[in-house]
Amino acid sequence: MNEIEIKHVFKHYPVGNKEKFTALSDINVSFKKGELVSIVGESGSGKSTLMNLIGGLDSDFEGDIIVGGMNLRSQPDKVLDKYRKNKVGFVFQSFNLIPHLSILDNVTIALTLSNVSEKIKVEKATKILTRLGLEKELKRKPTQLSGGQKQRVAIARALINDPDIILADEPTGALDTGTTSQILEIMKEIADEGKLVIMVTHSEKVASISSRVVEISDGKIIRDEKNKAYKKNRTKRLELAKSENRGEKQNLAISSAIRLAFHNMWASKTKNFLMAFGVAISIVSLIIMLAFGSGLNSYIADVSNSFTNPNIVTITKKTSDPLMSMLPITAFGKGEDENIISDLNGALEKAGYEPFLTKDDLIPGYCGISLGGMQAEFSIAGYEDAEPAQITCVYSTPPYYDENNLIEGELAQNENVDADVVEIMLTYGAYANFKTITGSSDVVGKTIKLKISVAGLSTPIEVDALVTAIVDSSVIQRMTVAYVDFDVLAYHASLHGLESFPITSYYIDTEVEYADVLNKFIMSNEKYSGSVESSLTNMFSEMSSTVSVALTIIACISLVVSAIMILVVLYISVSERTREIGVLKSIGARRKDIRRIFTSESFLVGLLSGIVGIVLSIVVYIIFVVMLKATLGFAPLSLQWWYFALAIGVSVVISMLSGLYPSAKAAKLDPVESLRHE
């Protein structure tokens, strides 16, 4: 029974202008198992084209090629892939071994594509290589072998899946005379084992040992004769093992694809590491920018929280001036305390609590700023000729200030609003002005003259003030602020016929849950704001968030550049490995398998980039922390565990996205053209 029947086969190649070149013309021939056939002819006669058609590398022809009852003409790719995987084994003149794989891996790769277990792969490959005299070369690379050894490895690879047909393209063309004889003897043994062996050759020596010679000239068969002197060897020396996987639906596993990808990457480890390092730099910038934004926001929040009390609710009126929205400068009018109480009780009721607040629960506060119509300065006894020190803000002492807020001194008391001397506190910024004027740092306990100018009042309010403390007032510490109690200020304003209204009101509650409800209401309300600290905190947090977002966007741009770099490198890699791709397709690799291998490489590049990026990020983070603490005294950086997970995820995603096009290009390569690629 014929193993291959070829009937009226024509093969044409387009040459432009709707013309075509006929490589094969009306080929009619058949082959049986156990034959050792030599197809001979001059270069360009069509013999290699016929081999490609028989091997399923090219299905674009006219006529019929029936192998084992299946017509190869116009079969879908997946059918031809399976055909090449199980039915055909290729032996090439140039060996076409994958240089970065060991001899053992070069042979087992055909089984890898069939998802055969590692144990079985190694056993079968070792057995075949041993019978071909290569048992000591299993771990060596192709570059370490002689030409004859390489060809024997190629034969072992062709035999590993127990194919019915062996196609050899000039199997001895690159070998010396002695080695040629050895290879021909092996090919004869394979045929004598019952397989169909077809050799494409120029050599008369090869043809002379064949059981049959088919000669092609100008695309036509001009001779087909049997060698009457051919004697079949009845002693089976190779004893080829049958495949356990014939007919099973087994394809390249993801784990095997990753392993192959790792071998491919390791072969070009310098290039791949440099590529991963380039991506890692972008990952570092992303992580550090996120750490900076998180750390700065945490630092601002921590500083603000250290000067607030969760039991105290601060209510201020929002201003329409966006430039001053972070500070309370608009006073509540007469009777607005009732509106405040109504709104706060409404928030409590909405949260499920009984409303209980009254006007008496509010503590008035004041903040006077020069832009808001108030300006202050102080002069110091003995330094009358010096310029008075300017005060940016006259601010009521918030009820949440306590001993923890003191740098030096004691909290102002002001038990009597009409006392001759008013007790005040200064921020560090105002204290610095005092030092500038007097040259002394001894300000606590000194009496100064405080002069407050109010818009609409021709005569400034003047009071004698005793400095009782220097206050650490968090985010406004560097501002020149004098803390004067609202009641004291209101009393002295009344002496000039002015009625004072609070700009800030406070509510103190022992129940933190009530205060929490009210603070959340105020922060989300369009009419009210919280404390100066919270307002400034929000402002700085928004600023730091904006800066962080901007820096993160820049980091993302660098990631895009990295993605383009990966795409270019992988695209070049496809060109460099075109022949390797052709070899994989010749042994049955599907398009999906090729994509899977290149996608796995993209995944490994992304994974390596992410890991390197994390290591570099930790190093850069430590350097920044040390430098910032040495210069600023604090380091607004905070690394979160999920940054590392994000880094790995982002790196892998951009690498795999970048690998989509090169993977698709590799999968679409024509196997015949790929094998011819230099």
MOFENDA-V363700 format. One record per pair of residues at least 24 apart in sequence whose C-alpha atoms are under 7 Angstrom apart, sorted by the first residue. I is the first residue (numbers start at 0). J is the second residue. D is the distance in whole Angstrom. If there is no record, write none. Layout:
I:J:D
I:J:D
This chain:
0:31:7
1:29:6
1:30:6
1:31:5
2:30:6
2:31:5
2:32:6
2:66:6
2:67:6
3:29:5
3:30:5
3:31:7
3:65:6
3:66:5
3:67:7
4:28:6
4:29:4
4:30:7
4:64:6
4:65:5
4:66:7
5:29:6
5:63:6
5:64:5
5:65:6
6:62:6
6:63:5
6:64:6
7:62:5
7:63:7
8:60:7
8:61:5
8:62:4
8:63:6
9:60:6
9:61:5
9:62:6
10:60:5
10:61:6
22:218:5
23:218:4
23:219:6
24:218:5
24:219:6
25:219:7
26:219:6
26:220:7
31:195:6
32:193:6
32:194:5
32:195:4
33:190:5
33:191:6
33:192:7
33:193:4
33:194:5
33:195:5
34:190:6
34:195:5
34:196:6
34:210:6
35:187:7
35:190:6
35:195:6
35:196:5
35:197:6
35:209:5
35:210:5
35:211:6
36:196:6
36:197:5
36:198:6
36:209:6
36:210:6
36:211:5
36:212:6
37:197:6
37:198:5
37:199:6
37:200:7
37:206:5
37:209:6
37:211:6
37:212:5
37:213:6
38:198:6
38:199:5
38:200:6
38:212:6
38:213:5
38:214:6
39:199:6
39:200:5
39:201:6
39:213:6
39:214:5
39:215:6
40:201:6
40:214:6
40:215:5
40:216:6
41:201:7
41:216:7
44:215:6
44:216:5
44:217:5
44:218:5
45:215:7
45:217:7
45:218:5
46:199:7
46:215:6
47:199:7
54:83:7
54:87:6
55:79:6
55:83:7
56:585:7
56:670:6
56:671:6
77:589:7
80:587:5
80:588:6
80:589:6
81:587:6
83:585:6
83:586:6
83:587:5
84:586:5
84:587:4
85:160:6
85:162:6
85:245:7
86:162:5
86:163:5
86:164:6
87:162:5
87:163:6
87:164:5
87:165:6
88:157:4
88:158:6
88:162:6
88:164:6
88:165:5
88:166:6
88:586:7
89:157:5
89:165:6
89:166:5
89:167:6
90:153:6
90:154:6
90:157:6
90:166:6
90:167:4
90:168:6
90:170:6
91:167:6
91:168:5
91:169:7
91:170:6
92:168:6
92:169:5
92:170:5
92:171:7
92:172:6
92:173:6
94:149:6
94:150:6
94:153:6
95:582:7
96:141:7
96:153:7
97:579:6
98:140:7
98:141:6
98:142:7
99:140:7
99:263:7
99:266:6
100:140:6
100:262:7
101:137:7
101:138:5
101:139:5
101:140:5
102:136:7
102:137:5
102:138:6
102:139:6
102:140:6
102:141:6
102:152:7
103:137:5
103:138:6
105:156:7
106:152:7
106:155:6
106:156:4
106:159:7
109:160:7
109:586:6
110:160:7
111:251:6
111:255:7
112:250:6
112:251:4
112:588:6
113:249:5
113:250:5
113:251:6
114:249:6
114:250:5
114:251:5
114:252:6
124:159:7
127:155:6
128:155:6
130:237:6
146:174:6
147:174:7
147:178:6
160:242:6
161:241:6
161:242:5
163:194:5
163:195:6
164:194:6
164:195:5
164:196:6
165:195:6
165:196:5
165:197:6
166:196:6
166:197:5
166:198:6
167:197:6
167:198:5
167:199:6
168:198:6
168:199:5
168:200:7
169:198:7
169:199:5
169:200:5
191:231:6
191:232:6
192:235:7
251:592:6
256:595:6
256:596:5
256:599:6
257:596:7
257:599:5
259:596:7
260:596:6
260:597:7
260:599:6
260:600:5
261:600:7
264:600:7
274:565:7
275:604:6
275:607:6
275:608:4
276:608:6
276:611:7
277:561:7
278:558:7
278:561:5
278:608:6
279:608:5
279:609:6
279:611:6
279:612:4
280:612:6
281:554:6
281:557:6
281:558:5
282:609:7
282:612:5
282:646:6
283:612:5
283:613:7
283:615:7
283:616:5
284:554:6
285:551:6
285:554:5
286:616:7
286:642:6
287:616:7
287:620:7
288:547:6
288:550:6
288:551:6
289:547:7
290:636:5
290:637:5
290:638:5
291:635:6
291:636:5
291:637:7
292:543:6
292:544:6
292:547:5
293:636:7
293:637:6
294:635:4
294:636:4
294:637:4
295:543:7
295:635:5
295:636:6
296:540:5
296:543:7
298:635:6
299:536:6
300:536:7
302:473:6
303:473:6
303:474:7
303:532:6
303:533:7
303:536:7
306:400:7
306:472:7
306:473:7
307:399:6
308:399:6
309:511:6
309:514:7
310:507:6
310:508:5
310:509:6
310:510:7
310:511:5
310:514:6
311:399:7
311:505:7
311:506:6
311:507:5
311:508:6
311:514:6
312:505:6
312:506:5
312:507:6
312:514:6
312:517:7
312:518:6
313:503:7
313:504:6
313:505:5
313:506:7
313:529:5
313:530:5
314:503:6
314:504:5
314:505:6
314:527:6
314:528:6
314:529:5
314:530:7
315:502:6
315:503:5
315:504:7
315:527:5
315:528:5
315:529:6
316:502:7
316:526:6
316:527:5
316:528:6
317:526:6
317:527:5
317:528:6
325:534:5
325:535:5
325:538:6
326:531:6
326:534:7
327:366:7
327:502:7
327:531:7
328:366:7
328:367:7
328:368:7
328:371:6
328:502:7
329:502:6
330:500:6
330:501:6
330:502:4
331:500:6
331:501:6
331:502:6
332:500:6
343:517:7
346:517:7
346:520:7
347:516:7
360:506:6
361:504:6
361:505:5
361:506:5
362:504:5
362:505:5
362:506:6
363:485:7
363:501:5
363:503:6
363:504:5
363:505:6
364:395:5
364:485:5
364:501:5
364:502:6
364:503:5
364:504:5
365:394:6
365:395:5
365:485:6
365:501:5
365:502:5
365:503:6
366:392:7
366:393:6
366:394:4
366:395:6
366:502:6
367:392:6
367:393:5
367:394:6
368:392:5
368:393:7
372:453:6
372:454:5
373:451:7
373:452:6
373:453:5
373:454:6
374:451:6
374:452:5
374:453:7
375:450:5
375:451:4
375:452:6
376:449:6
376:450:5
376:451:7
377:447:6
377:448:5
377:449:4
377:450:6
378:447:6
378:448:5
378:449:7
379:447:5
379:448:6
380:447:7
385:436:7
388:432:6
390:479:5
390:480:6
390:481:7
391:478:7
391:479:5
391:480:6
392:479:7
392:480:5
392:481:6
393:480:6
393:481:5
393:482:6
393:483:7
394:480:7
394:481:6
394:482:5
394:483:6
395:482:5
395:483:5
395:484:5
395:485:6
396:482:5
396:483:6
396:484:6
404:470:6
404:471:5
404:472:7
405:468:7
405:469:6
405:470:5
405:471:6
406:469:5
406:470:5
406:471:6
407:468:5
407:469:5
408:443:6
408:467:6
408:468:4
408:469:6
409:467:6
409:468:5
410:467:6
410:468:6
411:467:6
416:486:6
416:487:5
416:490:7
420:463:5
420:464:5
420:465:6
421:462:7
421:463:6
421:464:5
421:465:6
422:464:6
422:465:5
422:466:6
422:467:6
423:464:6
423:465:6
423:466:5
423:467:6
423:481:7
423:482:5
423:483:5
424:466:5
424:467:6
424:468:5
424:469:6
424:470:7
424:481:6
424:482:5
425:468:7
425:469:5
425:470:6
425:480:6
425:481:5
425:482:6
426:469:6
426:470:5
426:471:6
426:472:7
426:476:6
426:478:7
426:479:6
426:480:5
426:481:7
427:469:6
427:470:7
427:471:7
427:476:6
427:477:6
428:476:6
428:477:4
428:478:5
428:479:5
429:479:4
429:480:6
442:466:7
443:467:5
443:468:6
460:491:7
460:492:7
474:532:6
562:653:6
562:654:6
562:657:6
563:657:7
565:654:7
565:657:6
566:657:5
566:658:6
566:661:7
569:658:7
569:661:6
570:661:5
573:661:7
573:665:6
577:673:5
577:676:7
578:673:5
578:674:5
578:676:6
580:673:7
581:670:5
581:671:7
581:673:5
581:674:5
582:674:7
584:670:6
585:670:7
590:666:5
590:667:7
593:665:7
593:666:5
594:662:5
594:663:6
594:666:6
597:662:5
598:655:6
598:658:6
598:662:6
601:654:5
601:655:5
601:658:6
602:651:6
602:654:6
602:655:6
604:654:7
605:650:5
605:651:4
605:654:5
606:647:6
606:650:7
606:651:6
608:650:6
609:646:6
609:647:4
609:650:5
610:647:7
613:643:6
